[in-house]
Each structure stands twice: as structure tokens, then as C-alpha cells.
Amino acid sequence: MVGSKRVALVTGGTRGIGAAICARLAAAGATVIAAYREDDAAAKDFHDHTGAETVKADISDPAACAALVDRLIGKHARLDLLVNNAGLLIERPSTQTAQSDWDRTVAVNLSAAFHLCRAAIPVMRQHNFGRIVNISSVTAVMGSPTEAAYGAAKAGLHGLTRSLARETARDGITVNCVVPGVFETDMTASMPQRTQAAILRMIPVGRRGDPDELAHAVAFLLDDEAGYITGSILTVDGGLSMGG
């Protein structure tokens, strides 16, 4: 299981899937820091319920990514587990996607993961231990007519994961990627009922996933005993991406 003395950073960690990941890691005894961008009320509620540390940061800014990791290392002297979970979805057809929308989508969903990994890997190397999990999306595998920027950025995480896995394989560091399907979150709950019904018909298991189920998969890859798993792309989608 995840070591009780591990220090974990989870971006987008105060809501939805990120909050479930943080809760599972905290229950295992890890010191958990949940990074968030702007929802102070949700962050306070999350802290009140879990006791986990929260840090406000705009990870679309490379300097903010470096400062976030420096702050954690300054306080905790190490960073063992990194979960790049934060995501930004702007749904528009490609012909209506502004350059600024593309740039911000890539910055949050892909570039931030690179900048955080770049900052975290040196300290992980010092301790000869690290676990990095990048959270992608089934859109990266299946595509979506209104999510070109999002799908491209999330697909980029697959290449980033495997390249970093090769780069760090001899350093006690593993880098893996989890590809979620459709889960019970605020975003899916706000979809029109007709859209929700259409999505459910596409999922072989016949339901949306519970965030705790995804958190379980992430915790598995963060486990101290998962040192022989690196460069893997783990799909957790109820069979959605099988098609058919």
C-alpha cells in the first residue's frame, strides 16, 4: 500500500476525482497537499472534511508550478507522490476554438504536468523514490467533435508519461497514466438527461464510475510495491473505449 510517511501532491485535488484521490491517500497515512486554482469555498470545505493541506496555484503558469514544488519541499523536505489531475475542458468545435482557448487548454492539461514533473523529479531522485501518475481522459482515445484541444492535450500526456518513464526508470521513479471514462462528478451531473442516457448506452458495464473507483486505480500505481510498473497507460472506463 501507499507508504504512511509519503508526501503527495495532487493537482485539482479539492473536488471530484481529485478529492477522492486525496481522501484515499490521506486514509493510507500519507501527507497530502491538494492544489487548486480558484474555488476557495470548495477548498475550505475539503480541508474541513479531510484535514489535508490545500494550496492555491495557477498551474498554467510554469513559474507557479516551480514555486509550488519549492514550497512543498521547503515545508516537507521531500515529495514522493505526484498526481497531475487538474483539467480544463472548453467545449467548442475546432473552427470556433480561439487561440487563447487552445493555449490555456494545453497549458493546464499538458504543459502543467510537464512543469510539475520537471520540478519534482530532482528531489525524487535524491531519495531514489518517486511515483508520478498523470490523469488523461477517454477523449484522448476516442475523440470528441467539440473537444479537439482537450483531447489533443490529454493524448499528449500519454507520450509525456512514456518518455519520462524511460528517463527516470533507473532512479526508483515510476511514471504512469490513468485514462478515466465517465464518472459521477459535478460536470456529468450537469449534463442534459438525454446526453447522460446516450452516454450510459455506450458503457458496457451500464453505469458511470464512482470517483473512489478511479482513486483506487491511482493509489495502486502510487503504491510502494508498484515499482515494476512504469510507462503504463491504465484505462478505467467501464469498457467504454472498446467501442462496438
C-alpha positions as CSV (number, residue, x, y, z in Angstrom):
1,M,0.0,0.0,0.0
2,V,0.9,3.7,-0.2
3,G,3.6,4.4,2.5
4,S,2.3,6.2,5.6
5,K,5.3,8.6,5.5
6,R,4.9,9.6,1.9
7,V,4.3,13.2,0.8
8,A,1.8,13.6,-2.0
9,L,0.8,16.5,-4.3
10,V,-2.5,16.2,-6.2
11,T,-3.5,19.0,-8.6
12,G,-7.1,19.7,-8.9
13,G,-7.3,17.9,-5.6
14,T,-10.2,19.6,-3.8
15,R,-13.2,18.4,-5.9
16,G,-14.4,15.4,-7.7
17,I,-11.9,12.8,-8.8
18,G,-9.0,14.7,-7.2
19,A,-10.7,14.9,-3.9
20,A,-11.4,11.1,-3.9
21,I,-7.7,10.5,-4.7
22,C,-6.6,12.8,-1.8
23,A,-9.0,11.1,0.6
24,R,-7.7,7.7,-0.2
25,L,-4.1,8.8,0.2
26,A,-4.8,10.5,3.4
27,A,-6.6,7.4,4.7
28,A,-3.4,5.5,4.0
29,G,-1.5,7.9,6.2
30,A,0.2,10.0,3.5
31,T,0.7,13.7,4.0
32,V,-1.5,15.1,1.2
33,I,-1.3,18.5,-0.4
34,A,-4.2,19.4,-2.7
35,A,-3.6,22.2,-5.2
36,Y,-6.5,24.1,-6.6
37,R,-6.9,27.2,-8.8
38,E,-9.8,29.4,-7.7
39,D,-12.6,27.8,-5.7
40,D,-11.7,28.9,-2.2
41,A,-15.1,27.7,-0.8
42,A,-14.6,24.1,-2.1
43,A,-11.0,24.1,-0.8
44,K,-12.1,25.1,2.7
45,D,-14.8,22.5,2.7
46,F,-12.4,19.9,1.5
47,H,-9.9,20.8,4.2
48,D,-12.5,20.8,6.9
49,H,-13.6,17.3,5.9
50,T,-10.2,15.7,5.3
51,G,-7.7,17.8,7.2
52,A,-5.5,17.8,4.1
53,E,-3.4,20.8,3.3
54,T,-4.6,23.0,0.4
55,V,-2.5,25.3,-1.8
56,K,-3.9,27.8,-4.3
57,A,-1.9,27.9,-7.5
58,D,-2.4,28.7,-11.2
59,I,-0.6,25.8,-12.7
60,S,-1.0,27.2,-16.2
61,D,2.0,29.4,-15.2
62,P,5.3,27.5,-15.4
63,A,6.8,29.7,-12.6
64,A,3.8,28.9,-10.4
65,C,4.5,25.2,-10.9
66,A,8.1,25.5,-9.8
67,A,7.1,27.7,-6.9
68,L,4.5,25.2,-5.8
69,V,7.0,22.3,-5.7
70,D,9.6,24.5,-4.0
71,R,7.1,25.4,-1.3
72,L,6.3,21.8,-0.6
73,I,9.9,20.7,-0.4
74,G,10.7,23.7,1.8
75,K,8.0,22.6,4.2
76,H,8.1,18.8,4.0
77,A,11.7,18.2,2.7
78,R,10.5,15.7,0.1
79,L,7.9,15.0,-2.5
80,D,7.2,11.3,-3.1
81,L,3.9,11.2,-5.0
82,L,2.7,13.5,-7.7
83,V,-0.7,13.2,-9.3
84,N,-1.3,15.5,-12.3
85,N,-5.1,15.5,-12.1
86,A,-6.1,19.2,-12.9
87,G,-8.0,19.6,-16.0
88,L,-9.7,22.3,-18.1
89,L,-12.4,21.5,-20.7
90,I,-13.6,24.2,-23.1
91,E,-16.1,22.6,-25.4
92,R,-16.2,24.1,-28.9
93,P,-15.9,22.8,-32.5
94,S,-12.3,23.3,-33.7
95,T,-13.4,26.1,-36.2
96,Q,-14.8,28.1,-33.2
97,T,-11.8,27.5,-30.8
98,A,-9.9,30.7,-30.2
99,Q,-6.2,30.6,-30.0
100,S,-6.4,31.7,-26.3
101,D,-8.7,28.7,-25.6
102,W,-6.3,26.3,-27.2
103,D,-3.3,27.8,-25.4
104,R,-5.0,27.7,-22.0
105,T,-6.3,24.2,-22.5
106,V,-2.9,22.9,-23.4
107,A,-1.3,24.8,-20.6
108,V,-3.5,23.3,-17.9
109,N,-3.9,19.8,-19.2
110,L,-0.4,19.1,-20.6
111,S,2.2,21.7,-20.0
112,A,1.5,21.9,-16.3
113,A,2.1,18.2,-15.9
114,F,5.5,18.7,-17.6
115,H,6.5,21.6,-15.5
116,L,5.5,19.9,-12.3
117,C,7.3,16.7,-13.2
118,R,10.4,18.7,-14.2
119,A,10.4,20.4,-10.7
120,A,9.6,17.2,-8.8
121,I,11.9,14.7,-10.4
122,P,15.2,16.1,-9.0
123,V,14.0,15.8,-5.4
124,M,12.6,12.3,-6.1
125,R,16.0,11.3,-7.4
126,Q,17.6,12.5,-4.2
127,H,15.5,9.9,-2.3
128,N,15.7,7.3,-5.0
129,F,11.9,7.0,-4.9
130,G,9.0,8.6,-6.7
131,R,5.6,7.9,-8.1
132,I,4.0,10.0,-10.8
133,V,0.5,9.5,-12.2
134,N,-0.9,11.6,-15.0
135,I,-4.6,11.7,-15.4
136,S,-5.7,11.7,-19.0
137,S,-9.2,11.2,-20.4
138,V,-11.1,8.7,-22.6
139,T,-11.4,11.6,-25.0
140,A,-7.7,11.2,-25.8
141,V,-8.5,7.6,-27.0
142,M,-11.9,8.1,-28.6
143,G,-12.0,11.7,-29.7
144,S,-15.0,14.1,-29.4
145,P,-16.4,16.5,-32.0
146,T,-16.2,19.5,-29.6
147,E,-13.0,18.7,-27.6
148,A,-10.1,18.9,-30.1
149,A,-7.9,21.0,-27.8
150,Y,-8.8,18.9,-24.7
151,G,-8.3,15.6,-26.5
152,A,-5.0,16.6,-28.0
153,A,-3.7,17.8,-24.7
154,K,-4.8,14.7,-22.8
155,A,-3.3,12.5,-25.5
156,G,-0.1,14.4,-25.1
157,L,0.1,13.1,-21.5
158,H,0.5,9.5,-22.9
159,G,3.7,10.5,-24.7
160,L,4.9,12.5,-21.8
161,T,4.3,9.6,-19.5
162,R,6.3,7.1,-21.5
163,S,9.2,9.4,-22.2
164,L,9.5,10.4,-18.6
165,A,9.2,6.7,-17.6
166,R,12.2,5.9,-19.7
167,E,14.1,8.9,-18.4
168,T,13.6,8.0,-14.8
169,A,13.5,4.2,-14.8
170,R,16.8,3.7,-13.1
171,D,16.1,6.3,-10.4
172,G,13.5,4.5,-8.4
173,I,10.8,6.6,-10.0
174,T,7.8,5.3,-11.9
175,V,5.6,7.3,-14.3
176,N,2.2,6.0,-15.3
177,C,-1.0,7.4,-16.8
178,V,-4.6,6.7,-15.9
179,V,-7.4,7.2,-18.5
180,P,-10.8,7.8,-16.9
181,G,-14.0,7.3,-18.6
182,V,-17.3,8.8,-17.4
183,F,-17.6,9.3,-13.6
184,E,-20.1,10.7,-11.2
185,T,-18.9,14.3,-10.9
186,D,-20.5,17.7,-10.9
187,M,-19.7,18.1,-14.6
188,T,-21.5,14.9,-15.6
189,A,-24.4,15.6,-13.3
190,S,-25.0,18.9,-15.0
191,M,-25.3,17.3,-18.5
192,P,-28.8,17.1,-20.0
193,Q,-30.7,13.9,-19.2
194,R,-30.7,12.9,-22.9
195,T,-27.0,13.2,-23.1
196,Q,-26.5,11.2,-19.9
197,A,-28.7,8.4,-21.2
198,A,-26.8,8.3,-24.5
199,I,-23.5,8.0,-22.7
200,L,-24.8,5.2,-20.5
201,R,-25.8,3.2,-23.5
202,M,-22.2,3.3,-24.7
203,I,-20.7,2.0,-21.5
204,P,-20.7,-1.8,-21.4
205,V,-21.0,-2.0,-17.6
206,G,-24.1,0.2,-17.8
207,R,-23.2,2.9,-15.3
208,R,-20.9,5.8,-14.6
209,G,-17.9,5.2,-12.4
210,D,-17.6,6.2,-8.8
211,P,-14.7,8.6,-8.2
212,D,-13.5,6.2,-5.5
213,E,-13.0,3.5,-8.1
214,L,-10.6,5.7,-10.0
215,A,-8.9,6.7,-6.8
216,H,-8.3,3.0,-6.2
217,A,-6.6,2.6,-9.5
218,V,-4.4,5.7,-8.9
219,A,-3.5,4.5,-5.4
220,F,-2.4,1.2,-6.9
221,L,0.1,2.9,-9.2
222,L,1.3,5.1,-6.3
223,D,1.9,2.0,-4.1
224,D,5.4,1.5,-2.6
225,E,5.2,-2.1,-4.1
226,A,4.3,-0.9,-7.6
227,G,8.0,-0.3,-8.5
228,Y,7.9,-2.6,-11.5
229,I,5.1,-0.8,-13.2
230,T,6.2,2.2,-15.3
231,G,5.2,3.7,-18.6
232,S,1.8,2.1,-18.4
233,I,-1.5,3.6,-19.7
234,L,-4.3,2.2,-17.5
235,T,-7.8,2.7,-18.8
236,V,-10.6,2.9,-16.2
237,D,-13.8,3.4,-18.2
238,G,-16.2,0.5,-17.7
239,G,-15.3,-0.7,-21.2
240,L,-16.3,2.5,-23.0
241,S,-13.2,2.8,-25.2
242,M,-13.7,-0.8,-26.5
243,G,-16.3,0.6,-28.8
244,G,-18.8,-1.6,-30.5
